């Protein structure tokens, strides 16, 4: 079996943050890992609000024939309902 799970390394052990595969107790496994550096925990509403406020507070920038503000970040990233940027 080959599986990929996310985990946090804490107190000398890997603690899964996603559903681990079903293994028999005492199963021998080989672990390879890629260290990631999350900027925030997406489930943390305080961190999410702080990030959105930081984006909204960005200064205006020139954007072709109009000015772009941080409050327009969704439209800038994803386009409007018609798909236009």
C-alpha positions as a Python dict, from the first residue, in 0.01 Angstrom:
ca = {
    (1, 'X'): (0, 0, 0),
    (2, 'X'): (118, 354, -76),
    (3, 'X'): (-54, 644, 100),
    (4, 'X'): (10, 1011, 168),
    (5, 'X'): (-108, 1172, 490),
    (6, 'X'): (-47, 1511, 649),
    (7, 'X'): (99, 1516, 998),
    (8, 'X'): (247, 1741, 1263),
    (9, 'X'): (574, 1643, 1428),
    (10, 'X'): (535, 1698, 1801),
    (11, 'X'): (690, 1539, 2111),
    (12, 'X'): (914, 1315, 1900),
    (13, 'X'): (632, 1160, 1696),
    (14, 'X'): (428, 1227, 1383),
    (15, 'X'): (63, 1302, 1460),
    (16, 'X'): (-168, 1268, 1155),
    (17, 'X'): (-386, 1568, 1068),
    (18, 'X'): (-570, 1371, 800),
    (19, 'X'): (-733, 1030, 824),
    (20, 'X'): (-452, 775, 849),
    (21, 'X'): (-471, 455, 643),
    (22, 'X'): (-608, 146, 813),
    (23, 'X'): (-312, -58, 930),
    (24, 'X'): (-284, -351, 1164),
    (25, 'X'): (-134, -261, 1501),
    (26, 'X'): (243, -307, 1487),
    (27, 'X'): (263, -275, 1107),
    (28, 'X'): (608, -179, 981),
    (29, 'X'): (598, 126, 750),
    (30, 'X'): (855, 345, 574),
    (31, 'X'): (802, 720, 618),
    (32, 'X'): (931, 983, 376),
    (33, 'X'): (841, 1343, 449),
    (34, 'X'): (845, 1689, 298),
    (35, 'X'): (869, 1969, 553),
    (36, 'X'): (617, 2247, 492),
    (37, 'X'): (597, 2585, 653),
    (38, 'X'): (236, 2695, 676),
    (39, 'X'): (195, 3068, 725),
    (40, 'X'): (-133, 3022, 908),
    (41, 'X'): (-378, 2754, 1005),
    (42, 'X'): (-680, 2791, 772),
    (43, 'X'): (-919, 2688, 1049),
    (44, 'X'): (-798, 2972, 1274),
    (45, 'X'): (-1054, 3253, 1226),
    (46, 'X'): (-831, 3511, 1397),
    (47, 'X'): (-545, 3441, 1155),
    (48, 'X'): (-780, 3445, 855),
    (49, 'X'): (-931, 3780, 960),
    (50, 'X'): (-583, 3926, 1013),
    (51, 'X'): (-471, 3812, 669),
    (52, 'X'): (-782, 3951, 499),
    (53, 'X'): (-738, 4283, 683),
    (54, 'X'): (-375, 4300, 570),
    (55, 'X'): (-486, 4245, 210),
    (56, 'X'): (-767, 4502, 238),
    (57, 'X'): (-524, 4757, 384),
    (58, 'X'): (-279, 4733, 93),
    (59, 'X'): (-222, 5069, -76),
    (60, 'X'): (-377, 5147, -412),
    (61, 'X'): (-175, 5044, -714),
    (62, 'X'): (-195, 5138, -1079),
    (63, 'X'): (-377, 4869, -1275),
    (64, 'X'): (-392, 4974, -1636),
    (65, 'X'): (-662, 5236, -1669),
    (66, 'X'): (-788, 5210, -1309),
    (67, 'X'): (-660, 5192, -954),
    (68, 'X'): (-662, 4862, -766),
    (69, 'X'): (-710, 4833, -391),
    (70, 'X'): (-668, 4540, -154),
    (71, 'X'): (-1046, 4528, -110),
    (72, 'X'): (-1071, 4413, -471),
    (73, 'X'): (-835, 4119, -423),
    (74, 'X'): (-1096, 3850, -510),
    (75, 'X'): (-1183, 4016, -840),
    (76, 'X'): (-814, 4065, -915),
    (77, 'X'): (-732, 3701, -839),
    (78, 'X'): (-1043, 3527, -977),
    (79, 'X'): (-1206, 3772, -1218),
    (80, 'X'): (-1564, 3896, -1206),
    (81, 'X'): (-1877, 3688, -1272),
    (82, 'X'): (-1803, 3704, -1647),
    (83, 'X'): (-1445, 3584, -1598),
    (84, 'X'): (-1291, 3922, -1681),
    (85, 'X'): (-1013, 4065, -1468),
}
